Amino acid sequence: MTKHIGILTSGGDSPGLNAAIRGIGKAAHGFFGMQIIGFRDGFRGVMENRTIPLDPAALSGILTVGGTILGTSRDRPDRMPVGGKVLDATNAIIENYEKNHLDVLVCLGGGGTQKAALRLKEKGLNIITLPKTIDNDVALTDVTFGFDTALGIATEAIDRLHSTAHSHHRIVVVEIMGHRAGWLALGAGIAGGADVILIPEIPYDVESIAQAIRLRARNGKPFSIVAVAEGAISKADAVIYQRAVEKKEKAKQKAQRKKAKAALIELDQHHAGNTLRLARELEELTHLESRVTILGYVQRGGAPSAVDRLLATRLGTACADLIDQGRFGVMVAARGEGTEPVPLEKVAGKRKTVPLDHPWVKSARHVGTNLGD
């Protein structure tokens, strides 16, 4: 019997999503003779049963297109804003899964999507996920699609900032995405020749950074590029944050957990302006002008790189193979030049951060890059 596939994209948009949709769709339809529909705007589209057919015409010409033709949202199945309230939409999603006679729901997304997909799997639905995010922080996959494109964009930005930093004898602080993982800032910082790279995994001492910049000035280089992940944090703030996390984990009563969670949210809000504060501190400590460039959403916009098109297509076609084999409840992970199905239970709730002994970290130190510690 013909198998029916539903596809959704969830979380932030990312280069390569359309390439992955195309890879799944063309392999499933053209090679295996399956039927495919897409759900608009992530899990909300499944709850509201808003579908579009993903026939050959819909898949034509999307390989090079950025974003996602399906639209996306950060809505979760168990916490769906509806009419001013937050409801559990899981039953509605199950109902529409059955109404569309689906054999599997394919969810393309990052860490949050993996957790949401696991919940649906535990409710009895056949689920497969693909790992996408420019942060490259999904666990148990070598790489996520979207990362290479963002890496190239961030590197080019650093390249361009070198000329103005050099011309005006300034410190240029460039903020790169990466709230809890520093892969993007580390990779772009090394590739772009940043003088300082700050990532969440290595809490920084601002005096150490200032000292490195002053040393450069004494050696005839009165300018510096500081690549900072948006989630980079000082050593003092890291201690405060860790205490708040531990307090939340130890909280036994619901009211205590809620209060601890609110404290963490407040810390995150305080941290939101950290890059600007860092730039002001460096200006005071070094007596050099500093300027801040926040790359923001430009990092995940536009056409995917060739590497991401290949990766997304490879994962997408492997997904179609798994559907044909009847293997569900897994994420299609990149493993070397191949793929590997990883149980969702092993992926959900975990994050791939930069190990302190990672070769990129060692390389950065060996070329003289200051990492803030």
Rosetta blueprint (number, residue, H / E / L):
1 M L
2 T L
3 K L
4 H E
5 I E
6 G E
7 I E
8 L E
9 T E
10 S L
11 G L
12 G L
13 D L
14 S L
15 P L
16 G L
17 L H
18 N H
19 A H
20 A H
21 I H
22 R H
23 G H
24 I H
25 G H
26 K H
27 A H
28 A H
29 H H
30 G H
31 F H
32 F L
33 G L
34 M L
35 Q E
36 I E
37 I E
38 G E
39 F E
40 R L
41 D L
42 G L
43 F H
44 R H
45 G H
46 V H
47 M H
48 E L
49 N L
50 R L
51 T E
52 I E
53 P E
54 L L
55 D L
56 P H
57 A H
58 A H
59 L H
60 S L
61 G L
62 I L
63 L L
64 T L
65 V L
66 G L
67 G L
68 T L
69 I L
70 L L
71 G L
72 T L
73 S L
74 R L
75 D L
76 R E
77 P L
78 D L
79 R E
80 M E
81 P E
82 V E
83 G L
84 G L
85 K E
86 V E
87 L E
88 D L
89 A L
90 T H
91 N H
92 A H
93 I H
94 I H
95 E H
96 N H
97 Y H
98 E H
99 K H
100 N L
101 H L
102 L L
103 D L
104 V E
105 L E
106 V E
107 C E
108 L E
109 G E
110 G L
111 G H
112 G H
113 T H
114 Q H
115 K H
116 A H
117 A H
118 L H
119 R H
120 L H
121 K H
122 E H
123 K L
124 G L
125 L L
126 N L
127 I E
128 I E
129 T E
130 L E
131 P E
132 K E
133 T L
134 I L
135 D L
136 N L
137 D L
138 V E
139 A L
140 L L
141 T L
142 D L
143 V L
144 T L
145 F E
146 G L
147 F H
148 D H
149 T H
150 A H
151 L H
152 G H
153 I H
154 A H
155 T H
156 E H
157 A H
158 I H
159 D H
160 R H
161 L H
162 H H
163 S H
164 T H
165 A H
166 H H
167 S H
168 H H
169 H L
170 R L
171 I E
172 V E
173 V E
174 V E
175 E E
176 I E
177 M L
178 G L
179 H L
180 R L
181 A L
182 G L
183 W H
184 L H
185 A H
186 L H
187 G H
188 A H
189 G H
190 I H
191 A H
192 G L
193 G L
194 A L
195 D L
196 V E
197 I E
198 L E
199 I L
200 P L
201 E L
202 I L
203 P L
204 Y E
205 D L
206 V H
207 E H
208 S H
209 I H
210 A H
211 Q H
212 A H
213 I H
214 R H
215 L H
216 R H
217 A H
218 R H
219 N L
220 G L
221 K L
222 P L
223 F L
224 S E
225 I E
226 V E
227 A E
228 V E
229 A E
230 E L
231 G L
232 A L
233 I L
234 S E
235 K H
236 A H
237 D H
238 A H
239 V H
240 I H
241 Y H
242 Q H
243 R H
244 A H
245 V H
246 E H
247 K H
248 K H
249 E H
250 K H
251 A L
252 K L
253 Q L
254 K H
255 A H
256 Q H
257 R H
258 K H
259 K H
260 A H
261 K H
262 A H
263 A H
264 L H
265 I H
266 E H
267 L H
268 D H
269 Q H
270 H H
271 H H
272 A L
273 G L
274 N H
275 T H
276 L H
277 R H
278 L H
279 A H
280 R H
281 E H
282 L H
283 E H
284 E H
285 L H
286 T H
287 H L
288 L L
289 E L
290 S E
291 R E
292 V E
293 T E
294 I E
295 L L
296 G H
297 Y H
298 V H
299 Q H
300 R H
301 G L
302 G L
303 A L
304 P L
305 S L
306 A H
307 V H
308 D H
309 R H
310 L H
311 L H
312 A H
313 T H
314 R H
315 L H
316 G H
317 T H
318 A H
319 C H
320 A H
321 D H
322 L H
323 I H
324 D H
325 Q H
326 G L
327 R L
328 F L
329 G L
330 V E
331 M E
332 V E
333 A E
334 A E
335 R E
336 G L
337 E L
338 G E
339 T E
340 E E
341 P E
342 V E
343 P E
344 L H
345 E H
346 K H
347 V H
348 A L
349 G L
350 K L
351 R E
352 K L
353 T L
354 V L
355 P L
356 L L
357 D L
358 H L
359 P H
360 W H
361 V H
362 K H
363 S H
364 A H
365 R H
366 H H
367 V L
368 G L
369 T L
370 N E
371 L L
372 G L
373 D L
